[in-house]
Amino acid sequence: MKKIITTMLTMSMLIAFASCSKNDAGKSAESSAVQSQSEVGMANPWTDNKDLKEANANAGTKFVLPDEYKSERTVYRSMAGKMIEIRTYADDAEVMFRSKNGAKAEDISGDYNNYSKVRQIRNHDITVDLKSNTDGKVSLASWNDGNANYCINFASEIAEADAIEVISSIIEANTNAY
């Protein structure tokens, strides 16, 4: 009798486990299908452009990138009628520049990280927000000059003095663009 009860309990546990794993597998396959459908359905809003002139024309912007920030590996992208993005790679460092027309300040960085060091500086009478996780370094800079929004995203934190030099040159280059 004891043997029969033990066998029956073992069988019911096996059936229960088999049932659970089947439901989990079904849910996993179902969520993968939903995830794949949502990924496939999302269109890429960015258009690759051959140069800065084409990117500005497509975005409706007038962004100026000083020659010192261009390299053989510079990539120009635009969002039709909205924004320009330039990614440049030099000395194994990546820097992303973005600009979007508009008098109202808005975050166009696409960077949703929480930074522990957030501060403001004044550069050419413009307030620039600097963000990083290390004192004396910068990961992200953003500002609005009354005509357009700008951001610079450094893939690796750089010294604040170096970041301010880049910010200053971008502000100077774009002051007369509008």
C-alpha positions in Angstrom: 0.0 0.0 0.0 2.8 2.3 0.9 4.4 1.6 -2.4 1.3 2.5 -4.4 0.8 5.8 -2.5 4.4 6.8 -3.1 4.1 5.9 -6.8 0.9 7.9 -7.2 2.4 10.9 -5.4 5.5 10.7 -7.6 3.3 10.5 -10.8 1.2 13.5 -9.7 4.3 15.6 -9.0 5.7 14.7 -12.5 2.4 15.6 -14.1 2.4 18.9 -12.2 6.0 19.7 -13.2 5.3 18.8 -16.8 2.3 21.0 -16.8 4.2 24.0 -15.4 7.1 23.7 -17.7 4.7 23.5 -20.7 2.9 26.7 -19.7 6.2 28.5 -19.1 7.5 27.4 -22.5 4.3 28.6 -24.1 4.4 31.9 -22.4 8.1 32.3 -23.3 7.4 31.5 -27.0 4.4 33.9 -26.9 6.3 36.8 -25.4 9.2 36.2 -27.9 6.7 36.4 -30.8 5.2 39.6 -29.3 8.7 41.1 -28.8 9.7 40.2 -32.4 6.5 41.7 -33.8 7.1 45.0 -31.9 10.8 45.2 -33.0 9.9 44.5 -36.6 7.1 47.1 -36.6 9.3 50.0 -35.4 10.7 52.1 -38.2 14.1 53.7 -37.9 13.6 57.5 -38.0 17.2 58.2 -38.9 18.5 58.7 -42.5 22.2 58.2 -43.3 23.6 61.2 -45.2 26.7 61.5 -47.3 27.8 64.8 -45.7 26.9 67.6 -43.3 25.3 69.7 -46.1 22.9 66.8 -47.0 22.1 66.1 -43.3 21.3 69.8 -42.7 19.1 70.0 -45.8 17.1 66.9 -44.7 16.8 68.0 -41.1 16.1 71.6 -41.9 18.9 72.7 -39.6 22.0 74.8 -40.0 24.4 73.0 -37.8 28.1 73.8 -38.3 30.7 71.3 -37.3 34.3 72.7 -37.2 36.7 70.7 -39.4 38.8 69.7 -36.3 36.0 67.4 -35.3 35.6 65.7 -38.6 37.5 62.4 -39.4 37.4 59.7 -42.0 35.0 57.9 -39.8 32.4 60.7 -39.3 28.8 59.6 -39.8 26.1 62.1 -40.7 22.4 61.3 -39.9 19.2 63.2 -39.9 15.6 62.9 -38.9 13.6 64.5 -41.7 12.6 68.0 -40.8 13.6 67.6 -37.2 17.2 66.9 -36.1 20.7 66.2 -37.2 23.2 63.8 -35.5 26.9 63.5 -36.2 29.0 60.7 -34.8 32.7 61.2 -35.2 35.4 58.7 -34.2 39.0 59.9 -33.6 41.8 58.3 -31.6 39.4 55.5 -30.6 37.1 58.1 -29.0 33.5 58.5 -30.0 31.7 61.9 -29.8 28.1 62.5 -30.9 26.8 65.9 -31.7 23.1 66.7 -32.1 21.1 69.8 -33.1 17.5 70.6 -33.5 15.9 73.9 -34.3 13.8 75.5 -31.6 13.8 78.5 -29.2 12.5 76.3 -26.4 15.1 74.3 -24.5 14.5 70.5 -24.7 16.6 67.4 -24.1 17.6 66.0 -27.5 20.4 63.8 -26.2 18.6 60.5 -26.2 20.7 59.8 -23.1 18.5 58.6 -20.3 21.2 57.8 -17.8 21.1 59.2 -14.3 24.2 61.2 -13.6 25.5 61.9 -10.1 27.3 65.2 -11.1 25.0 67.7 -12.8 26.1 71.3 -13.1 25.8 74.4 -15.2 28.4 76.7 -16.7 28.2 79.9 -18.8 29.9 79.9 -22.1 29.5 82.8 -24.6 26.6 84.0 -22.4 24.8 80.7 -22.9 23.9 78.3 -20.0 25.3 74.9 -20.7 24.3 71.8 -18.6 27.1 69.4 -17.9 26.5 65.8 -16.7 28.9 63.1 -15.5 29.5 60.6 -12.8 33.0 61.9 -11.9 34.2 65.2 -10.6 36.1 67.2 -13.2 34.8 65.1 -16.1 32.0 65.4 -18.6 29.8 62.8 -20.4 27.0 65.0 -21.7 26.7 68.7 -22.5 23.5 70.4 -23.6 22.2 73.9 -24.3 19.8 76.1 -26.2 21.0 79.3 -27.8 17.6 80.8 -28.5 17.5 79.3 -32.0 18.4 75.7 -31.6 19.1 72.9 -29.1 22.5 71.3 -29.0 24.0 68.4 -27.2 27.4 66.7 -27.2 27.7 63.2 -25.9 31.2 61.9 -25.1 31.2 58.0 -25.2 33.8 58.1 -22.5 34.0 60.8 -19.9 36.6 63.5 -20.7 38.2 66.2 -18.7 35.9 69.2 -18.1 38.5 71.6 -19.6 38.6 69.6 -22.8 34.8 69.4 -22.9 34.5 73.1 -22.5 36.9 73.6 -25.4 34.7 71.5 -27.6 31.5 73.2 -26.4 33.0 76.7 -26.9 34.1 75.8 -30.5 30.6 74.5 -31.3 28.9 77.6 -29.9 31.3 79.9 -31.8 30.8 78.0 -35.1 27.0 78.0 -34.7 26.5 81.6 -33.4 26.2 83.0 -36.9 24.5 80.0 -38.5 21.0 81.4 -37.6 
